Amino acid sequence: MRENNRALAIRWMEDSWNNRRDATIDELMVPNCIGYLEGQTIKGAAEFHSVRRELISAFPDIRIKIEGSAADGDTVVLRWRLSGTHQGAAFGLQPTGKPFDVVGSTWFRFLDGKLIEGHDTWNQGALLAYLSA
């Protein structure tokens, strides 16, 4: 089970972020899934799609590279590196054209092959300070 969940977590990141596949989000997320992001909590696919759209609009070349993983039962943690260029308005900032590279992690919880909960941890504040400087 844990290897299946690890594969689902990696697929989630690759498909939803790098490949921009909306269908994967709808397929893998349960309707009442909850996501704890830096500074906000989102519920369900519609809210996730909205947040993701905003980020991709601001950082259209955004890419996630998985650098490590750990899995135990229904829990998977991925360590990742996020990079891109600030090309659109986001977080109250106008586009700066600045490239960025940050590291973070996402803790996933799955049930019967579906994502039921996720927690993202990264230094969003440092990114915002860099972009606004």
N, C-alpha and C positions, 0 to 999 in steps of 0.2 A: 504494500500500500504506500509506504513512504516514497519509494522510487516513482510510483505513478504520480503522487502529489508533487514531487520535485519537478517532474516533466511538465505537469500542468502549470506550475509557477513560472517556469522558464518560458513555456509557450505563451502564457499571459503577457509577460514582458516583451517578448519578441513580436508577437502578433499585434498587441494593442498599441505599443509605442513605436517600434521600429518599422513594422509593416503596415501600420495604420488600419488594421482590420477591425472595423466596428462589430462585425458578426461574432468574432471571438469573445468580445466583452459580453454580448447578449447570451452567448452559448454557455460560458463558464461561470457567470455570476448569478447567484440566486436572487430573486426579486427583492428580498429584504437584506441584502448584503450591506455591511457597514464598513466604511473606510475612514481611518483616522489619518489625516494628512497634516502637514505642518500648518497649524493655525485654523484648521477646520475639520469638521466631520461631515462625511457625505453618506447618503443612503441610496442604494439602488443604482441600476445601470444608467438611468437618465441623468442623474447628478454627476456620475463619473464621466459620461460622455461630454457633459458641459465643461467640466474642469479640464479634461483632456483637450477639448477643442480650443479652449483659451490658451493653454500652454503651447499647443502646436501652432496656433496663430502667432504667438509672440516669438516662438523659437522653431521655425519651420524645418530646420535641419536637425532637430533634437534626435539624439541617438542614445540608447542605453546598452552598455556592455556588461554582461554578468561576469563578475570576478570571483565569485565563490558562492557556495550554498551549503546548507545543513538541513537535514530533514529528519523528523521524528514523528511517526504516526501521521496525524492529520495536520501537523505544523511544518512549514517550510520557511526558511529565512534565506533570502538572497542578498548578497552584497553586490552593489552595482556602481558603475561610473556613468554619469550623465554628462553629455557634452552637446554644445550647440552654439548658436549665434543669436543674440538679441536683435531680431529684425521687425518686431511688431510691438504694439503697446501691451503692457502687462504690469500688474501690481501697481498701477498708478504711474508707471514710468513710460515715457516715449521711447521708441527704439534708439538704441545706442550703437548698434553695429558691433558691440563687443562680443568676442568669443568667451565661452566659459567651460569649465570642467569641474564637476563636483562629484563627491562620493556619497553614498548613502546605503540604506538597507530597507528591505520590505519584509515584514513578517506576515505570512499568509496562514489562514486556517481554512481547510477544506472539509467538506462532508459529502460523501458519496460522489466524488468527482466534481464538485461545484465549490466555487469560492464563496465563503460565508463571512469572512472578516479579513481585513488587511490593515497594517500599520506601517506608514512610511516614516523614516527617520533620516533627515539630512539637514544641512545647515542652510536653510532657505534665507535666513537673515544675512549671512555672509554674502550670498549671491546678490541679494537686493542692495546691500551696501556697496558692493563692487560695481554693479550696474549704475547706481546713482552717483558714484564718485566722478 
